[in-house]
């Protein structure tokens, strides 16, 4: 009986000395993505959905994933009025191609514009489990450079910085009018 009691005491004290798991909570804010919202150029206060938009990073073979459960083609497409795209954490600029109507059966309907976002970065310590996150600030003098990389006409008629501080994903940072 004494051996069982001794075992239970050792076991109980052993469990009480365990450390908390070092797991980063899924609700902990991490490095934010750039939020881009699309608007109607004729009625600038009205959001407008893009049509089969694919976004690819410069020199990246695959596009930004918008639909995790989609097929090999549709997971890279979105038709919403806002998107979230990642910026590089080790450079002060990131270039993306924005391909409107990218999976159209008529290739002539696809239209590609390219934007390079220029920013500064700051690494912030979150916790031991989560490590660091990077927050960004778009350059005030030259926040982006827009090009018609596909030579098919510019579909993004106007691009405006709405909030240069990219710290959270619950607000629009850039507005695109088309």
N, C-alpha and C positions, 0 to 999 in steps of 0.2 A: 504494500500500500504506500509506503514511504517513497519507493522508487517511482511510482506513478505520480504522486504528488510533486516530487522533485522534477520529474520530466515536464509536467504541466506548468510549473513555475518557470523553468528555463525556457520553455516554448513560448510562454506569454511574454516574458521579458525580451526574448529574442525578436518577437514580432513588433513590440513597441519601439524597438531601437531602429527599425527600418526607416530609411530616408524616403522622402516624397519622390515620386518618379519625375524625372526631368523630361517632360513631354510638353511641347509647345501647344497650347490650347488653340484649336482651330479658329476661335473668335478673336485671337490676338491680331491686331493690325500689323501687316507685314509691308514690304515694299509695294507702294501703290502703283497702279497702272495709270496711264494717261487716258482720261475720259474725253471722248470726242462725241459731240451731239450734232446732228444734221438738221438743217432748217431749209425751208422753202425760200428761194431768192426773191420771189415776187411778194411774199408775205413773211417778212423776217421773224415775226413773233411765233410762227407756226412750225412745229417740228415736222420733218418729212423723212419717211423711211427710204433707205437706200435699197437698190435692187440687186440681189445676189453679189454683194460686195466681198471681195477677197483682199486681204491685207498681207503683204509679204515684206519681211525685213530685207534690206539690201544684202545680197550674197547669201541669202538663206534659201534652201531648196523647198521648204514647206512654208505654208502660210500660218498666220496666227490662228489658233484653234478657238472657234466661237461656239461650237456645238459638240461637246464631248461624246454624246451618244450617236452622232451622225455617221453616215457612211464615209468612206475614204475621201469622197469629193465634198459632200455637204458639211463635214465638220469644219471646213475652212471658210464657209460662206455664212453671211448674215444678211438679213433684210430688215433690220430694226432701224430705229432712229438714233441710237447711241451705241458706241462701241468702247471697249477698254483694251488698250494695247500696251505691252511692256516696253519700257525704255531700258537702255543698257546701263548696268550699274558700274561698269569699269571705263566708260568713255563719256565725253561731254556732248555727244550728239548721236542721234539715231535716225536712220533713213528708212522710210517705208514706201512701198508702192501700193496705191489704192486702186484696185481694178473693179470698176463698176460693170455689172452684167458679165461677170467673168466666166460663167458656165453656159452662156447663151449658145443655142444651136447655130446662131449666125455670128461668127467671130468678129464681124465688122461692128456689132453693137457694143463689144467690150471697149472700155475706155480707161486708160491708165494715167493717173497723175502721181507724182512723187513728191513727198515732203520730207525734208530733213529738219528735225527738231533740235534746237540748240539749248543747252541748259547747264546749270551747275548742280553738283551733287553734294549731299551731306549724309554721312553714315551716322545712325543713331542706335545706341545700345537699347535693346528691348528687354532681354532677360537672358539668363544662363541657358535656358532651354531653347529659346527662339533665336538667340544671337543678335545680329544687327539687321537693321532695315535701312534702305536708302530712300531719302526724300529728295525731291528735285525742285528747282526753280527755273522756269523758262527765262532765257536771256531777255532782258528788257529792251535792248537795242535791236536785236535780230533773233526773235524767238523761233523762226522757221524760215525755210527757203522752199518755195513751191516751184516745181517744174512739170512740164508735159513730157514725161519720159516715153510715152507711146506714140508721140507725134500724131495724135488722133483728136486733138482739141482738148481744152481744159474743161473738165466737168465740175471741178471745185471752183466756182466762180469767185468766191470770197472766203477767206479763212481769217478768223479773229481769235485772239487770246482772250478768254473770259476770266480765267483765274490762273495766274502764272505759278502759284504755289501748289505743287503736286504732293500733297501729304495724305490725302484721303481719296477713296474711290466713290464717295457719295455725292460728288459735285462735278459739274461740267468744267473742264479746263480749257477746251478749244471748241469753237463753234465753226461749222462748215456750212456754207450756203450754196445750194445748187438748184 
